[in-house]
């Protein structure tokens, strides 16, 4: 069966950066399960997997525009510490979810100066070309329940 919209796909993946350093990998663990066409993967990877079948291995290079996007300086902001109250001690590298006009976004603390905290709403991999090594483990039709919930149940998926 080929990878196509609304099918459940199980893949093993290794993600590397431009220098060849491994950023993330499913090696030695459960394969990643996702529903094709539901925006669960970066667009460039989903496009490259379309039409592939179980047993296929491929190397995929994803440009920033089809990955985590390009850096947007308007997502860099400084806020007073009190705006983050209830978060305990604020440290560099901490991450917060915040609602923006574009929906929920993850912000990373990039600096603290006195009472002001610098936040970066860009994805940590923004502006980076992504290098994936993929092994397609299996492809199957998604169940009605999986399509309604927008994620995979069972092996490699979510558990309620």
C-alpha positions in Angstrom: 0.0 0.0 0.0 1.3 3.5 -0.9 1.5 6.4 1.4 -1.4 8.7 0.6 -3.7 11.1 2.4 -5.6 9.6 5.4 -3.3 6.6 5.7 -1.4 5.7 8.9 2.3 5.5 8.2 5.0 4.1 10.6 8.5 5.3 9.9 11.9 5.1 11.5 13.8 8.3 11.1 17.0 10.0 11.9 17.2 13.8 11.6 20.6 15.5 11.2 21.7 19.1 10.9 24.0 20.6 8.2 27.0 19.4 10.1 25.8 15.8 10.3 24.9 15.9 14.0 21.9 13.8 15.0 19.1 16.0 16.3 16.5 13.4 16.7 16.0 9.7 15.9 13.6 6.8 16.5 16.4 4.3 16.2 16.3 1.7 19.0 12.7 2.7 19.9 9.2 2.5 18.5 8.7 3.8 15.0 6.9 7.1 14.6 3.3 6.8 13.6 1.5 9.6 11.8 -1.5 10.2 9.5 -0.4 11.4 6.0 -2.0 14.7 5.0 -2.8 15.8 8.6 0.2 18.2 9.0 1.8 15.9 11.6 5.2 16.2 9.8 7.0 19.2 8.3 5.6 19.7 4.8 8.8 18.9 2.9 9.0 15.5 4.6 5.4 14.6 4.0 5.7 15.5 0.3 8.7 13.3 -0.1 7.0 10.3 1.5 3.9 10.5 -0.7 3.6 7.4 -2.8 6.3 5.4 -1.0 5.5 1.9 0.4 6.6 -0.2 3.4 10.2 -1.2 3.1 11.3 1.9 1.2 14.3 3.8 2.6 15.1 7.3 1.5 17.2 10.4 2.3 15.2 13.6 2.3 16.7 17.1 2.4 14.1 19.7 3.6 14.7 23.4 3.0 13.7 25.8 5.8 10.6 27.0 3.9 9.3 23.4 3.9 10.6 22.6 7.4 10.3 24.8 10.4 10.3 28.1 8.5 12.6 31.0 8.4 13.4 33.1 11.4 10.9 35.9 12.0 12.4 38.8 14.0 8.9 39.9 15.0 8.7 36.7 17.1 11.5 38.1 19.3 10.1 40.0 22.3 11.0 41.3 25.6 8.4 41.1 28.4 8.5 42.0 32.1 9.1 38.9 34.4 5.7 39.5 36.0 4.0 38.6 32.7 5.3 35.1 33.2 4.2 34.8 36.9 3.3 31.3 38.1 6.2 29.9 36.1 8.6 29.7 39.1 12.2 30.7 38.7 12.8 31.8 35.1 15.9 30.5 33.5 17.5 30.8 30.0 16.4 27.9 27.8 13.0 27.5 29.5 10.0 27.2 27.2 6.5 28.6 27.5 3.3 28.1 25.4 1.6 31.4 24.6 -1.4 32.3 22.5 -0.6 34.5 19.6 -2.7 35.8 16.6 -1.4 32.7 14.7 -2.5 30.3 17.5 -0.5 28.6 20.2 3.2 29.1 19.9 6.2 27.9 21.9 8.5 30.6 23.2 12.1 30.0 24.5 13.7 32.3 27.1 16.9 33.6 25.4 18.0 36.0 28.1 17.2 37.8 31.3 18.2 41.4 32.1 17.0 42.8 35.4 13.2 42.6 35.3 13.0 42.0 31.5 12.9 38.6 29.9 13.8 38.1 26.2 11.7 35.5 24.4 12.1 33.9 21.0 8.9 32.5 19.3 10.8 31.0 16.4 11.2 27.2 16.3 14.7 26.1 17.4 15.2 24.6 13.9 14.0 27.7 12.0 16.4 28.7 9.2 18.0 25.2 9.2 18.1 22.7 6.3 16.9 19.4 7.7 18.4 16.0 6.6 16.2 13.0 7.2 17.1 9.3 6.8 13.7 7.5 6.6 12.7 3.9 6.6 9.0 3.3 5.9 8.0 0.4 8.2 4.3 0.1 7.2 1.3 1.8 5.6 -2.4 1.1 6.4 -5.8 2.8 6.2 -6.6 5.0 9.2 -9.6 4.1 11.2 -12.6 6.5 11.4 -11.8 7.2 15.1 -8.1 8.0 14.2 -9.3 10.5 11.5 -11.8 12.1 13.9 -9.1 12.5 16.6 -6.4 13.5 14.1 -3.8 11.1 15.5 -2.9 7.4 15.5 -4.0 4.9 18.1 -2.2 1.8 19.2 1.4 1.0 18.2 3.5 4.1 17.9 0.5 6.3 18.5 -1.3 8.1 21.3 -2.9 6.4 24.2 -5.9 8.1 25.9 
